[in-house]
């Protein structure tokens, strides 16, 4: 599957589950090839200048209010790329955001962020930029397959792999935040997972430098549903907003706002349900963002997967705090806590996490003191101590 960083783009795949929308093969005006054609006369190479149009359209990858993305053959470099361009008659706000998106992505050189290859203007005066042709599927598609009970998806994406995918997103955002940029529209549709598990964060069209003033907004790009990017008094995608975004307090947004959105994404990836599921109107969703806290500790198993591990529930509990000061304060802090979870050294915060930590520590204890554990008296004492501590914890909680 291929895409470009645009919240309104509908993804299509050249093969597989979703068929690519194909159009008549056509050149992209405005650019000619510069590299010569190489011909061989025996052992002698001969360079023949070529003057064909450089980019040839192969099919439509997606389109929306903020532009269209096409699959293109680059005849100079001999590769397929994705080309994004503005819609016809784009207003000033759309042009300004398009230019800002290009320069933002160009600044953020990171393996988990979509790179820009080239920019140009076509014969109709429309700006475009060329980027890597990504293959794979969005996190949104993965969640849909997991939720539908696809056995192959569950085999490929157990909880451990889902953590790894989320770590890739956090790595991208830790870098972007260090560079001074907020994304402001993080959601599963804007995260691509490649065939080898590589993670790429897309759609930097709403990104801005931390502390920068909000620029003009494009009327043509205003949202139509709760799942699309909102441009107006509320900026972003409502279902994945932080409370301060839902209030329209753009000047209060900082890295913790992006981190809240990432918490919502990770919650949905683990639980396979959105915590605001069932709310249809934008007004209801925005109210839910400000007031509804997901139930993380029910520990109910779904028919398609077991309960979400307790240590991950505690992680989400901090990530989804409505008050920014109570959340994680940086992507690095989130990565550090996830690293502890992966190593089994997570914080003890309830009976379940206590029990899991005790079981983890039992292995090394057996290696160092086998007689203590095997001996009946030693085992009895150990169980008594564990029971007493668990009782204290039970009272505390």
N, C-alpha and C positions, 0 to 999 in steps of 0.2 A: 504494500500500500504506500502511496506517496501523498505528501501534503506540503503545505507551506504555512508559515506563521500567520494565520488569519482565523479569528474566532468564528467567523461566519462561513468558513469553507466547509462544504460537504465532501467528506473523503470518499474516494473511489479507488479501487484496486485494479491494476491491469489484468489480474487473474485471480481466481479463487472465489470467495464468497460473494463479493460485491463486484459487479462488472463495471469496467471503465466506460464512462460516457465518451464515445468517440465522435470526432467531428471530421469534416473533410480535411485531408492533409493540406496545410497551407503554410506559407512562409510567414515569419514575423518580420514585418517591414522595419527598416531603419538601421540595419547593420549588415555589412558584407564581410565575408571571410577575408583573412589576411595571410594565412599560411598557404604556401604553395602545394600543389599536388606533386608527389614524387614519382617519377617514372624511371625505369631501369632499362638501359640499352646495353645488354651484356653486363659487364662489370662497372659501367659508367652510370652514375645517377644523373637524372635530368630533372630540374625543377621547373614546373609549369605554373605560372600564376593563375589563380582562380578568382572569379568575381561573382560568386553566387551568394545569395542571402545566407547569413550565418546560421540563423535559428529557424528550424522547420517544425511547425506544430504537429504533434502526433495525436493528441486527444485532450479532452477537458478533464482535469483532476477535480476541480471544484469551483464553485462560485457563490457569491453572496453580496451583501450590501457594501462590503469594503473592497470588492475587487474580484478578479477571477485568477485561477491558477491553472496552467496548462502544462502538459508533458511535452517537452521540446527536445529535438535533436540538435546538438551543437556540432556543426559541420567542420569547425576549426579543430576542436579537441577530440571529436569523434566519441561523444558520450551523450547520454540522455540527462537532462537537467529539468528542474521545475522552474517555471517562469511565472511570476506574479505581476499583474498590472492593475492599474486603477480602472474603474468602470468608466464608460463614456460620460462626459459632462460632469466629472467629479467636482465638488465644490471646494472652496479654499481650505476648509477644515480637513477634508479628506486628504488633500494634497499635503498639507502640513504634517498630518499624522503619518502618511506614507513615507515622507522624507525622514521623519524622526525614527520610524521603525527601521529603515535601512541603516541609518547611522548608528542606532542602538545595537543592532545585530552585528554590524561591522566592527564595533568597539569590543564586543564580547566574544573574544576568541577562546573557546572552551570546548572540549570534546563532547560535552552534553548539551551544547547549544548549536542550533542550525547556523551554518556559515553562509555568507553571501559571496557569490562568485563575481558578479558583474552588475552594472546598472545601465540604463539607456532610455531613450525616448523613441516611440514608434512613429510611423508616418501620420498618425492621428493626433500626435502631440501628447500621448499618454505615457507617463513614467512607468517603467517596469524594472524589476530586478530579478536576477537569476541566482538560484540557490541549488544546493545539493538535492538530488532526487532520492529521497528517503524511501526505503522499503521496509515493510513490517506492518504493524497495526497500532492503533492508538490504545492508550490505557482504557479509554471508554469502551472500545470493542472487546478488550480482554475482560473487563468487568461484566459486560453483557453475556459473554460466553460462559463465564464462571457462574453467573446468576442463573443461566438457563440449564446448568448442570452438565455442561459439556465435559465428558470424562477426560478427553485429551487436554482440555484447558486446565482441569484440576490436577492432572498429572504433571503438566508443565509448570504450573504456577502454584505450588503449595505456599504456605505462609512464609517459609524461609526465602523463597524466590521473590515473593512480593516485597519482602523487606529489602532485598537487594535492589529491586527496581526503584523503590522509594529512596534508597540511599543515592542512586544515580541522580534523581531529581534534586535531592538536597545538595549534592555536590555542585550542580549547576547553579542553584540559587545562592549557595554560600559564596561562590565566585562573583555572581552578579551583584550581590549585596555589598561585597567588598569593593567592587568597582563603582558603587554608588547608585545602582539602578534598582527600582522596584518593578516587578512584573505586572501586578494588579489584575491579572486575569488567568490565574492558575486553575486548571480543571483537567479532568481525564482526557478530554478531546484535544488538549493542547500538549499532550505528552505522547511521544512516539516510542515504541519498543521495536527494535530491529530484530532480524532473524537470529542474531547471536546474543540477544539479550541487551544490546546497547540501547541506552536511553537518551532521548533528545527532547529538550523543552522547546516548544514552538510558540508562535503567536506573541510577538513582542510589540504589537501595534498599540497597546495601551501603556507600555512601559514609560517610565520617566525617571529622571535623576531625583534622588531623594532631596526634598526641599525645593524643587523647581516649581514654578507656578503652572497652573493648568492652562493649556493653550486652547484655541478655538475648537469647537466640536463640530463634527460633520452631521448635518441633519439627515443625510441619506443613509447614515449608518446606525440610526436609532433602532433599538431592539424591538422584536415582535413577540418573543416568548420568554419564559423564565429561564430557558436554557441558552439563550443567545447573549452576546455581549451587549451591555447597556451603555449607551453614550448619551449623557444628559445630566440631570441632577444626581442620578446614581450611576456610577461608573464601574463597569465590570460585569461579571455574570452572577446574578443574584443567588443561585443555589450554592455558590462556592465563595461568597463574600464573607468578610469579617464584619462584626457588628458596626464598626466605625465606617466602613464602606457603605453598609446598608443605610446608615444615617445621612449619607452624602457628605460626610466630614472629610473631604479629600485632603485638606491641609494637615489632618491628624495621622495620615497613613505613614507607616514606616515599615521596616523589615518584618516586624511582628505581624503586620497585616497580611503579608504574603505567607507567613508561617501558619497563620490560622487557616488560610485557604488550603495549604498543603495538608493540614490536619484533617480537613473535610475530605480531601482526595484520598488520603490514607485510610480514613474510616470507611469510606465506600469500598475501597479495594479489599479491605479485610472482612467487613460485615456483608458486603454485596447488596446493601440497601443504603439509600441516602437518608440521613437523619431527618430530612424535611419531606420525605416521600408522602405523596397524597395532597400536597399543597399545590394548587394549579395556578392561582393568580399571582402576579408579581407582588401585589400588596401583601398577600398572605405569606409569601416566601420571605419578603423583607422583614415582616414582623417576626417570623420564625427565626431568622438569623439573629435578631436582637434578643429573643426571649427563650428559645427552645434549646435545651441541653440534651444531647443524645444519651440514652440509657446504655452505658458501657458495661455494666456488671451483671447483666441478667444471665450470662453464660449459657445461653440457649443454643443447642446444636441445630444446625440446619440439616435437612436430609442429604444435602450435597457436600457438606463439610462439617467438621467438628467445631466446638466453640473457639472463639478467638482467644489466644493465650492471655492470661491475666496481666502479665508484664506489659503486653502491647496495649491492653485497655488502660493501664495507668499512664502509659506514654501518651495516649490520645487524650486522656483526662486533662493533662497539662497543656497539650497542644490546642485544645478547643475551649480554653477559658475565655469567657466573654470580655473580661478585663485584660487589656494588653500587658499590664505589669505582672499578671499571674501566669502568663504564657511562657513558652520558651522565648528567650531573648535573642537567639541567633540560630542560624541553620547549623553552625558548628556545634552548638549545645545539643541540638536534636541528634546530630550524627554521633556525638559522644555517647548519648543515652542508648541509641540503637546499637552501637558497638558493644556496650555492656550486655544488652539483651542477647545479641548474637553469641557472645562468649558465655552466656549463662551466669553473668555476674550482676544481674539487675538488682535494683534496690528492693528490699523486703518491705512491702506496704500493706500486706493482708495475709490471711492464712494460706491462700493458694500460693502466693509468691514465696512465703516462708517455707512451705512444704517442698516446693520445687528447688529452692536453694539448698535445703537440707539434703535432698536426694542427690543433688549435684555434688555436694561436698562429701557424701558417703563413699564415693568411689575412691578418691585419694586417701580417705581415712582407712579403708580396707587395705590399701597397698602398704600404708605406713604401720598400722597397728592391727593386723589380722586377728591376733589373739583376743584383743579387746572386743571386737565385733562378734567373733565366732563364739567366744565364751558366753555361757548362759548368764552369768552374773553381770558381765560387762554389758551384754545386750540389754538386760533388764534395766540397769542403771541408765543406759543411754536412752531407752524408750521413756523412762520416767522423766528424765530431764526434758526431752522433746515434748512430752505431753504437758508438762508444767508450763513450758514456754508458750506452747500453742494455746493453752487455756488463758494465759495472760493476754495474748494477742487477741483472742476471741472477745474477751471482756473489753479490751481497748477499742475494738471496732464495733 
